[in-house]
Amino acid sequence: DLVFMDIQMPEMDGFEATRQIRNPDSGVLRSDVPIIAMTADASKEDRDKCFAAGMNDYVPKPVNREHLFTVLQQQLSRERTKIPKK
């Protein structure tokens, strides 16, 4: 499992949504699910904000196919090495 998180959403932005997912008291079943930011804001500051909010990686738009595949491979291979929760 993996979440692509849009940063600019109505009601709640992607930073707050990520903080809610990561909050162990939120009731989310998999608070450790990999979250990849997807945003047109490609500055270093925006990237840093994504990581500070608890996201695992960052893919700027327009999406570069090779970069996307690399990020997916890295995040999904980390997931496969985890011991499943019971």
Contacts in CASP RR format, 6 or more apart in sequence:
PFRMAT RR
TARGET T0000
AUTHOR 0000-0000-0000
METHOD contacts of the structure
MODEL  1
DLVFMDIQMPEMDGFEATRQIRNPDSGVLRSDVPIIAMTADASKEDRDKC
FAAGMNDYVPKPVNREHLFTVLQQQLSRERTKIPKK
1 30 0 8 1.000
1 33 0 8 1.000
1 34 0 8 1.000
1 79 0 8 1.000
2 33 0 8 1.000
2 34 0 8 1.000
2 35 0 8 1.000
2 36 0 8 1.000
2 72 0 8 1.000
2 75 0 8 1.000
2 76 0 8 1.000
2 79 0 8 1.000
3 21 0 8 1.000
3 33 0 8 1.000
3 34 0 8 1.000
3 35 0 8 1.000
3 36 0 8 1.000
4 36 0 8 1.000
4 38 0 8 1.000
4 59 0 8 1.000
5 14 0 8 1.000
5 17 0 8 1.000
5 18 0 8 1.000
5 35 0 8 1.000
5 36 0 8 1.000
5 37 0 8 1.000
5 38 0 8 1.000
5 55 0 8 1.000
6 14 0 8 1.000
6 38 0 8 1.000
6 39 0 8 1.000
7 13 0 8 1.000
7 14 0 8 1.000
7 15 0 8 1.000
7 37 0 8 1.000
7 38 0 8 1.000
7 39 0 8 1.000
7 41 0 8 1.000
7 46 0 8 1.000
7 50 0 8 1.000
8 14 0 8 1.000
8 39 0 8 1.000
9 17 0 8 1.000
12 20 0 8 1.000
14 37 0 8 1.000
14 53 0 8 1.000
15 49 0 8 1.000
15 50 0 8 1.000
15 53 0 8 1.000
16 53 0 8 1.000
18 35 0 8 1.000
18 50 0 8 1.000
18 53 0 8 1.000
18 54 0 8 1.000
18 55 0 8 1.000
19 53 0 8 1.000
19 54 0 8 1.000
20 26 0 8 1.000
20 28 0 8 1.000
21 28 0 8 1.000
21 31 0 8 1.000
21 33 0 8 1.000
21 35 0 8 1.000
22 31 0 8 1.000
22 53 0 8 1.000
22 54 0 8 1.000
23 31 0 8 1.000
24 31 0 8 1.000
34 56 0 8 1.000
34 57 0 8 1.000
34 75 0 8 1.000
34 76 0 8 1.000
34 78 0 8 1.000
34 79 0 8 1.000
35 54 0 8 1.000
35 55 0 8 1.000
35 56 0 8 1.000
36 55 0 8 1.000
36 56 0 8 1.000
36 57 0 8 1.000
36 58 0 8 1.000
36 59 0 8 1.000
36 71 0 8 1.000
36 72 0 8 1.000
36 75 0 8 1.000
37 47 0 8 1.000
37 50 0 8 1.000
37 55 0 8 1.000
37 57 0 8 1.000
37 58 0 8 1.000
37 59 0 8 1.000
38 59 0 8 1.000
38 60 0 8 1.000
38 61 0 8 1.000
38 63 0 8 1.000
39 46 0 8 1.000
39 50 0 8 1.000
39 58 0 8 1.000
39 60 0 8 1.000
39 61 0 8 1.000
40 60 0 8 1.000
40 61 0 8 1.000
41 60 0 8 1.000
42 60 0 8 1.000
42 61 0 8 1.000
47 58 0 8 1.000
50 58 0 8 1.000
51 58 0 8 1.000
56 75 0 8 1.000
57 71 0 8 1.000
57 74 0 8 1.000
57 75 0 8 1.000
58 71 0 8 1.000
59 67 0 8 1.000
59 68 0 8 1.000
59 71 0 8 1.000
END
